Amino acid sequence: MSRQIQDAYIVAAVRTPVGKRRGMFGRVRPDDLLAHVLREVVRRVPGLDPKEIGDVIVGCAMPEAEQGMNVARIGALLAGLPDSVPGYTVNRFCASGLQAVMDAAQRIRLGEADVMLAAGTESMSVMPQIMGNKVALNPEIFARDGHVGIAYGMGLTAEKVAARWKVGREAQDEFALGSHRKAVAAIAGGRFGDEIVPYTVREHRPDLASGAVRVVERVCDTDEGPRPDASIEALGRLRPVFAAAGSVTAGNSSQMSDGAGAVLLMSEAALKRCDAAPVARVAGYAVAGVPPEIMGIGPIEAVPRALKQAGLRQDDLDWIELNEAFAAQALAVIGSLGLDARKVNPLGGAIALGHPLGATGAIRTATVMAAMQRGEARRGMVTMCIGTGMGAAGIFEKV
């Protein structure tokens, strides 16, 4: 029996604050971060019976060790969702969280489910970088010239983009400084308050005097990466870390981070049953491949495809979350596509806010939804480059 394509709506989206690698979430498990946002996003729709959730889809770029064992199902169980709610994990590297959102939307659009949970989680503190628990690259990558690009470190791909698109060191540092300044101002203005779910970290510490074990709690409610003291002088003193004569530094690259985000999606029928108000409609999504050695330019190919699918022009977008893997690639994408820089990362990007890999797409979706709820955007996009040479772009339209 054929089904009529229906719209998929985002009803709620939340995220944890993003912690620096080995920072405030350094000893927190990624499945616990995931369970935290899953519980909260369901709580925000009081009319929803959790048994109606058709599936939980979770993006994770390194789905092994503490974030292995099908972290989606583990997170759903830890969150206290009914046993009847299944879950599975998806991996499209840096776009994993966004892919989870779009896979969930597709299930609704096809009429296979009325309620879906999508999320992303990643702890770069617990995962050895960058190959996980062991070097796993296929030897053929090195044996064939056509595959060598896959083995390039992310920093080297950024250096290649900087050289080919003529993005100089000064421009990269200025962009990085702008990211920090926007993020610091956003935090000071309380602009992340609606999307962030505070997380209480509990630590057990011995009291040597009494012989007892004390439980120490601290509430994490603010992104850890933005630096109020960032300056062009400090950024300029940093040395290139990927190529001796290069321009890519730790200061103009995204931060390694820990965090999680979750998004609740519904069909129109479910909205009526649950008396829920939608924030936005999922309007389009596209993924494109590019040469692995210049993976950072992936959005240049993905964005036009997503816009075409959504029936929109680039100028129709009010808010663009472009993941700042590196300042070099972000500037190359902005310049090549002719994006309005005022619309790109209005609250700062990954250079300041961090990039917890597979969680980033869900986290930045929460940021766009919050902007729409504040009346600051009607149409928004989340886009990023992806390791091994891909780009992804998802478009949302306020309801």
Secondary structure, DSSP 8 states (H G I E B T S, - for coil): --------EEEEEEE---EETTSTTTTS-HHHHHHHHHHHHHHT-TT--GGG---EEEE-SS-SGGG-S-HHHHHHHHTT--TT--EEEE--GGGHHHHHHHHHHHHHHTTS-SEEEEEEEEETTTS-TTTTTS----THHHHSGGGGGGGS-HHHHHHHHHHHTT--HHHHHHHHHHHHHHHHHHHHTTTTTTTB--EEEEEEEEETTTTEEEEEEEEE-S-S---TT--HHHHHT---SSSTT----STTB--BEEEEEEEEEE-HHHHHHHT----EEEEEEEEEE--GGGGGGHHHHHHHHHHHHHT--GGG-SEEEE--SBHHHHHHHHHHHT--GGGB-TT--HHHH-B-GGGHHHHHHHHHHHHHHTTS-SEEEEEEEETTTEEEEEEEEE-
